[in-house]
Amino acid sequence: MTTSACYACAQEARFDELPPRERVAFDQHWRVAHALNTALPGWLVLLPRRHVTAVHDLTDTEAASLGTWQVKLSRALRAATGCVKTYVVQFAEAEGFAHVHFHIVPRPADLPPEHRGPGVFSLLQLPKEQQVTPDRADHLAHSLRPHLGT
């Protein structure tokens, strides 16, 4: 796949124009976005800012800050949403989304059992009217920033 066919790289190419939900936080190596098509507010995606399709291809510098980002985002989600834990998942297999990305998913206390663990991915398949709106995702981005030091 070329980087032109990669959703993450296409977004990165227009970084300065991205709405808050597409650049919740960032540094020189990583960008955080609110997930697309999710019914779960606060579902974040952590992406390397350069095209990479496998974790083993991360540079040592990217790898060194990966865990820090995952913990920092989990703590921010806890503070902003009250979630009882976060899930951290990485597959990068969907067409157009092979760019390495980590799902940082808040697990609220009242999440129904069928949506816990791997079942949380069913919240990416609900009808549009049940999905987090762009305005709500932008609002969440702003509410997370104070907890991220940005």
PyRosetta script that sets phi, psi and omega in degrees:
from pyrosetta import init, pose_from_sequence

init()
pose = pose_from_sequence("MTTSACYACAQEARFDELPPRERVAFDQHWRVAHALNTALPGWLVLLPRRHVTAVHDLTDTEAASLGTWQVKLSRALRAATGCVKTYVVQFAEAEGFAHVHFHIVPRPADLPPEHRGPGVFSLLQLPKEQQVTPDRADHLAHSLRPHLGT")
pose.set_psi(1, 136.4)
pose.set_omega(1, 175.5)
pose.set_phi(2, -83.8)
pose.set_psi(2, 159.5)
pose.set_omega(2, 179.5)
pose.set_phi(3, -65.3)
pose.set_psi(3, -22.4)
pose.set_omega(3, 178.4)
pose.set_phi(4, -70.2)
pose.set_psi(4, -22.1)
pose.set_omega(4, 178.0)
pose.set_phi(5, -93.9)
pose.set_psi(5, 5.5)
pose.set_omega(5, -176.3)
pose.set_phi(6, -100.4)
pose.set_psi(6, 120.7)
pose.set_omega(6, -179.6)
pose.set_phi(7, -57.6)
pose.set_psi(7, -46.7)
pose.set_omega(7, -177.7)
pose.set_phi(8, -61.4)
pose.set_psi(8, -42.0)
pose.set_omega(8, -179.6)
pose.set_phi(9, -69.6)
pose.set_psi(9, -35.9)
pose.set_omega(9, 176.5)
pose.set_phi(10, -63.2)
pose.set_psi(10, -39.8)
pose.set_omega(10, 177.4)
pose.set_phi(11, -67.0)
pose.set_psi(11, -43.9)
pose.set_omega(11, -179.5)
pose.set_phi(12, -60.4)
pose.set_psi(12, -36.0)
pose.set_omega(12, -179.4)
pose.set_phi(13, -63.0)
pose.set_psi(13, -23.8)
pose.set_omega(13, 178.6)
pose.set_phi(14, -116.5)
pose.set_psi(14, 34.9)
pose.set_omega(14, -173.6)
pose.set_phi(15, -48.0)
pose.set_psi(15, -47.7)
pose.set_omega(15, -175.9)
pose.set_phi(16, -66.6)
pose.set_psi(16, -18.4)
pose.set_omega(16, -179.5)
pose.set_phi(17, -97.6)
pose.set_psi(17, -4.2)
pose.set_omega(17, -173.7)
pose.set_phi(18, -67.6)
pose.set_psi(18, 141.9)
pose.set_omega(18, 175.5)
pose.set_phi(19, -71.7)
pose.set_psi(19, 164.8)
pose.set_omega(19, -178.1)
pose.set_phi(20, -52.1)
pose.set_psi(20, -37.4)
pose.set_omega(20, -178.4)
pose.set_phi(21, -64.6)
pose.set_psi(21, -22.0)
pose.set_omega(21, 179.7)
pose.set_phi(22, -96.0)
pose.set_psi(22, -6.9)
pose.set_omega(22, 175.9)
pose.set_phi(23, -144.7)
pose.set_psi(23, 63.2)
pose.set_omega(23, 178.8)
pose.set_phi(24, -56.3)
pose.set_psi(24, -45.8)
pose.set_omega(24, 177.5)
pose.set_phi(25, -157.3)
pose.set_psi(25, 163.4)
pose.set_omega(25, -179.0)
pose.set_phi(26, -167.7)
pose.set_psi(26, 161.7)
pose.set_omega(26, 166.8)
pose.set_phi(27, -141.5)
pose.set_psi(27, -163.8)
pose.set_omega(27, -176.4)
pose.set_phi(28, -70.2)
pose.set_psi(28, -17.5)
pose.set_omega(28, -176.7)
pose.set_phi(29, -111.7)
pose.set_psi(29, -25.0)
pose.set_omega(29, -171.1)
pose.set_phi(30, -132.5)
pose.set_psi(30, 148.3)
pose.set_omega(30, 173.9)
pose.set_phi(31, -131.1)
pose.set_psi(31, 142.7)
pose.set_omega(31, 179.5)
pose.set_phi(32, -114.0)
pose.set_psi(32, 130.9)
pose.set_omega(32, 178.3)
pose.set_phi(33, -129.1)
pose.set_psi(33, 155.5)
pose.set_omega(33, 170.2)
pose.set_phi(34, -78.3)
pose.set_psi(34, 138.4)
pose.set_omega(34, -178.0)
pose.set_phi(35, -62.1)
pose.set_psi(35, 149.9)
pose.set_omega(35, 175.6)
pose.set_phi(36, -83.4)
pose.set_psi(36, 152.1)
pose.set_omega(36, 168.5)
pose.set_phi(37, 55.5)
pose.set_psi(37, 32.3)
pose.set_omega(37, 178.9)
pose.set_phi(38, -107.8)
pose.set_psi(38, 148.8)
pose.set_omega(38, 174.8)
pose.set_phi(39, -95.0)
pose.set_psi(39, 0.2)
pose.set_omega(39, -176.7)
pose.set_phi(40, -106.3)
pose.set_psi(40, 107.7)
pose.set_omega(40, 179.1)
pose.set_phi(41, -60.0)
pose.set_psi(41, 134.9)
pose.set_omega(41, 177.6)
pose.set_phi(42, 93.0)
pose.set_psi(42, 1.0)
pose.set_omega(42, 177.4)
pose.set_phi(43, -67.6)
pose.set_psi(43, 112.4)
pose.set_omega(43, -175.6)
pose.set_phi(44, -106.2)
pose.set_psi(44, 158.7)
pose.set_omega(44, 176.7)
pose.set_phi(45, -129.8)
pose.set_psi(45, 126.1)
pose.set_omega(45, 178.4)
pose.set_phi(46, -103.8)
pose.set_psi(46, 120.8)
pose.set_omega(46, -173.2)
pose.set_phi(47, -126.5)
pose.set_psi(47, 138.3)
pose.set_omega(47, 169.7)
pose.set_phi(48, -65.3)
pose.set_psi(48, 146.6)
pose.set_omega(48, -176.7)
pose.set_phi(49, -82.5)
pose.set_psi(49, -5.4)
pose.set_omega(49, 172.9)
pose.set_phi(50, -116.0)
pose.set_psi(50, 159.9)
pose.set_omega(50, -177.8)
pose.set_phi(51, -72.5)
pose.set_psi(51, 122.9)
pose.set_omega(51, 176.5)
pose.set_phi(52, -149.7)
pose.set_psi(52, 136.5)
pose.set_omega(52, -173.9)
pose.set_phi(53, -112.2)
pose.set_psi(53, -1.0)
pose.set_omega(53, 178.4)
pose.set_phi(54, -146.0)
pose.set_psi(54, 143.5)
pose.set_omega(54, -178.4)
pose.set_phi(55, -57.9)
pose.set_psi(55, -36.9)
pose.set_omega(55, -178.6)
pose.set_phi(56, -66.1)
pose.set_psi(56, -12.3)
pose.set_omega(56, 178.2)
pose.set_phi(57, -92.5)
pose.set_psi(57, -0.5)
pose.set_omega(57, 174.5)
pose.set_phi(58, -64.5)
pose.set_psi(58, 145.5)
pose.set_omega(58, 174.3)
pose.set_phi(59, -72.5)
pose.set_psi(59, 164.0)
pose.set_omega(59, 177.4)
pose.set_phi(60, -59.8)
pose.set_psi(60, -36.2)
pose.set_omega(60, 179.3)
pose.set_phi(61, -67.5)
pose.set_psi(61, -44.7)
pose.set_omega(61, 176.9)
pose.set_phi(62, -61.3)
pose.set_psi(62, -45.1)
pose.set_omega(62, -178.8)
pose.set_phi(63, -63.8)
pose.set_psi(63, -36.9)
pose.set_omega(63, -177.9)
pose.set_phi(64, -63.5)
pose.set_psi(64, -30.0)
pose.set_omega(64, -178.5)
pose.set_phi(65, -98.7)
pose.set_psi(65, -5.4)
pose.set_omega(65, -177.6)
pose.set_phi(66, -60.0)
pose.set_psi(66, -52.2)
pose.set_omega(66, -179.5)
pose.set_phi(67, -62.4)
pose.set_psi(67, -38.3)
pose.set_omega(67, 178.4)
pose.set_phi(68, -61.2)
pose.set_psi(68, -44.6)
pose.set_omega(68, 178.2)
pose.set_phi(69, -62.3)
pose.set_psi(69, -44.1)
pose.set_omega(69, -177.5)
pose.set_phi(70, -62.3)
pose.set_psi(70, -42.9)
pose.set_omega(70, 179.1)
pose.set_phi(71, -70.1)
pose.set_psi(71, -42.6)
pose.set_omega(71, 179.9)
pose.set_phi(72, -61.0)
pose.set_psi(72, -42.5)
pose.set_omega(72, 178.7)
pose.set_phi(73, -67.8)
pose.set_psi(73, -38.9)
pose.set_omega(73, 177.7)
pose.set_phi(74, -62.7)
pose.set_psi(74, -42.5)
pose.set_omega(74, 178.5)
pose.set_phi(75, -65.9)
pose.set_psi(75, -41.1)
pose.set_omega(75, 179.1)
pose.set_phi(76, -64.6)
pose.set_psi(76, -41.1)
pose.set_omega(76, 177.8)
pose.set_phi(77, -63.5)
pose.set_psi(77, -40.7)
pose.set_omega(77, 177.9)
pose.set_phi(78, -60.8)
pose.set_psi(78, -46.4)
pose.set_omega(78, -178.7)
pose.set_phi(79, -66.3)
pose.set_psi(79, -40.6)
pose.set_omega(79, -174.1)
pose.set_phi(80, -85.4)
pose.set_psi(80, -30.8)
pose.set_omega(80, -175.1)
pose.set_phi(81, -113.7)
pose.set_psi(81, -16.6)
pose.set_omega(81, -176.6)
pose.set_phi(82, 77.7)
pose.set_psi(82, 13.2)
pose.set_omega(82, -179.2)
pose.set_phi(83, -59.0)
pose.set_psi(83, 151.9)
pose.set_omega(83, -178.7)
pose.set_phi(84, -85.9)
pose.set_psi(84, -19.7)
pose.set_omega(84, 175.3)
pose.set_phi(85, -166.0)
pose.set_psi(85, 172.6)
pose.set_omega(85, 173.4)
pose.set_phi(86, -126.3)
pose.set_psi(86, 149.5)
pose.set_omega(86, 171.6)
pose.set_phi(87, -99.4)
pose.set_psi(87, 141.9)
pose.set_omega(87, 174.9)
pose.set_phi(88, -122.4)
pose.set_psi(88, 118.9)
pose.set_omega(88, -172.9)
pose.set_phi(89, -135.4)
pose.set_psi(89, 144.0)
pose.set_omega(89, 177.1)
pose.set_phi(90, -143.2)
pose.set_psi(90, 123.1)
pose.set_omega(90, 174.1)
pose.set_phi(91, -127.1)
pose.set_psi(91, -55.4)
pose.set_omega(91, -179.8)
pose.set_phi(92, 57.5)
pose.set_psi(92, 51.3)
pose.set_omega(92, -177.3)
pose.set_phi(93, -117.4)
pose.set_psi(93, -19.8)
pose.set_omega(93, -175.4)
pose.set_phi(94, -67.4)
pose.set_psi(94, 146.0)
pose.set_omega(94, 178.0)
pose.set_phi(95, -54.0)
pose.set_psi(95, 125.7)
pose.set_omega(95, -179.7)
pose.set_phi(96, 84.5)
pose.set_psi(96, -5.6)
pose.set_omega(96, -177.5)
pose.set_phi(97, -128.9)
pose.set_psi(97, 34.2)
pose.set_omega(97, 179.8)
pose.set_phi(98, -76.5)
pose.set_psi(98, -12.2)
pose.set_omega(98, 174.7)
pose.set_phi(99, -58.2)
pose.set_psi(99, 128.4)
pose.set_omega(99, 179.0)
pose.set_phi(100, -51.7)
pose.set_psi(100, 132.8)
pose.set_omega(100, 174.3)
pose.set_phi(101, -155.4)
pose.set_psi(101, 145.7)
pose.set_omega(101, -178.2)
pose.set_phi(102, -111.8)
pose.set_psi(102, 125.8)
pose.set_omega(102, 174.9)
pose.set_phi(103, -82.7)
pose.set_psi(103, 124.9)
pose.set_omega(103, 174.9)
pose.set_phi(104, -113.4)
pose.set_psi(104, 101.4)
pose.set_omega(104, -166.4)
pose.set_phi(105, -111.3)
pose.set_psi(105, 118.8)
pose.set_omega(105, 177.4)
pose.set_phi(106, -71.2)
pose.set_psi(106, 135.9)
pose.set_omega(106, 177.1)
pose.set_phi(107, -111.4)
pose.set_psi(107, 98.5)
pose.set_omega(107, 179.4)
pose.set_phi(108, -66.5)
pose.set_psi(108, 155.0)
pose.set_omega(108, 179.9)
pose.set_phi(109, -58.9)
pose.set_psi(109, -34.6)
pose.set_omega(109, -175.6)
pose.set_phi(110, -93.7)
pose.set_psi(110, 15.1)
pose.set_omega(110, 178.5)
pose.set_phi(111, -66.5)
pose.set_psi(111, 124.7)
pose.set_omega(111, -179.1)
pose.set_phi(112, -56.8)
pose.set_psi(112, 145.5)
pose.set_omega(112, -177.4)
pose.set_phi(113, -52.9)
pose.set_psi(113, -35.2)
pose.set_omega(113, -178.8)
pose.set_phi(114, -68.6)
pose.set_psi(114, -14.0)
pose.set_omega(114, 178.8)
pose.set_phi(115, -104.2)
pose.set_psi(115, 5.4)
pose.set_omega(115, 179.7)
pose.set_phi(116, -87.6)
pose.set_psi(116, 157.1)
pose.set_omega(116, -178.4)
pose.set_phi(117, 60.3)
pose.set_psi(117, -140.9)
pose.set_omega(117, -179.0)
pose.set_phi(118, -59.0)
pose.set_psi(118, -22.3)
pose.set_omega(118, 178.6)
pose.set_phi(119, -63.1)
pose.set_psi(119, -15.8)
pose.set_omega(119, -180.0)
pose.set_phi(120, -61.6)
pose.set_psi(120, -26.8)
pose.set_omega(120, -178.7)
pose.set_phi(121, -67.5)
pose.set_psi(121, -17.2)
pose.set_omega(121, 174.5)
pose.set_phi(122, -66.7)
pose.set_psi(122, -17.9)
pose.set_omega(122, 177.4)
pose.set_phi(123, -76.7)
pose.set_psi(123, -2.4)
pose.set_omega(123, 173.4)
pose.set_phi(124, -94.7)
pose.set_psi(124, -0.5)
pose.set_omega(124, -173.4)
pose.set_phi(125, -119.3)
pose.set_psi(125, 14.4)
pose.set_omega(125, -177.6)
pose.set_phi(126, -85.2)
pose.set_psi(126, 160.7)
pose.set_omega(126, 179.7)
pose.set_phi(127, -58.4)
pose.set_psi(127, 152.2)
pose.set_omega(127, -177.1)
pose.set_phi(128, -49.5)
pose.set_psi(128, -40.8)
pose.set_omega(128, -176.8)
pose.set_phi(129, -67.7)
pose.set_psi(129, -13.2)
pose.set_omega(129, 177.2)
pose.set_phi(130, -99.4)
pose.set_psi(130, -4.3)
pose.set_omega(130, -177.3)
pose.set_phi(131, -84.1)
pose.set_psi(131, 155.1)
pose.set_omega(131, 175.4)
pose.set_phi(132, -61.8)
pose.set_psi(132, 129.1)
pose.set_omega(132, -179.8)
pose.set_phi(133, -75.0)
pose.set_psi(133, 157.2)
pose.set_omega(133, 175.7)
pose.set_phi(134, -56.1)
pose.set_psi(134, -40.1)
pose.set_omega(134, 179.0)
pose.set_phi(135, -62.6)
pose.set_psi(135, -42.1)
pose.set_omega(135, 179.2)
pose.set_phi(136, -65.6)
pose.set_psi(136, -40.5)
pose.set_omega(136, 178.3)
pose.set_phi(137, -64.4)
pose.set_psi(137, -39.7)
pose.set_omega(137, 176.1)
pose.set_phi(138, -63.3)
pose.set_psi(138, -42.7)
pose.set_omega(138, 178.5)
pose.set_phi(139, -61.3)
pose.set_psi(139, -44.0)
pose.set_omega(139, 177.8)
pose.set_phi(140, -62.1)
pose.set_psi(140, -40.2)
pose.set_omega(140, 177.9)
pose.set_phi(141, -57.4)
pose.set_psi(141, -46.8)
pose.set_omega(141, 179.7)
pose.set_phi(142, -64.4)
pose.set_psi(142, -37.7)
pose.set_omega(142, -178.7)
pose.set_phi(143, -72.7)
pose.set_psi(143, -23.8)
pose.set_omega(143, 177.8)
pose.set_phi(144, -79.3)
pose.set_psi(144, -30.9)
pose.set_omega(144, -172.1)
pose.set_phi(145, -56.1)
pose.set_psi(145, -42.9)
pose.set_omega(145, 178.5)
pose.set_phi(146, -61.2)
pose.set_psi(146, -28.5)
pose.set_omega(146, 179.4)
pose.set_phi(147, -82.3)
pose.set_psi(147, -8.7)
pose.set_omega(147, 179.9)
pose.set_phi(148, -106.6)
pose.set_psi(148, -2.5)
pose.set_omega(148, -178.5)
pose.set_phi(149, 74.3)
pose.set_psi(149, 23.6)
pose.set_omega(149, 179.7)
pose.set_phi(150, -114.8)
pose.dump_pdb("model.pdb")
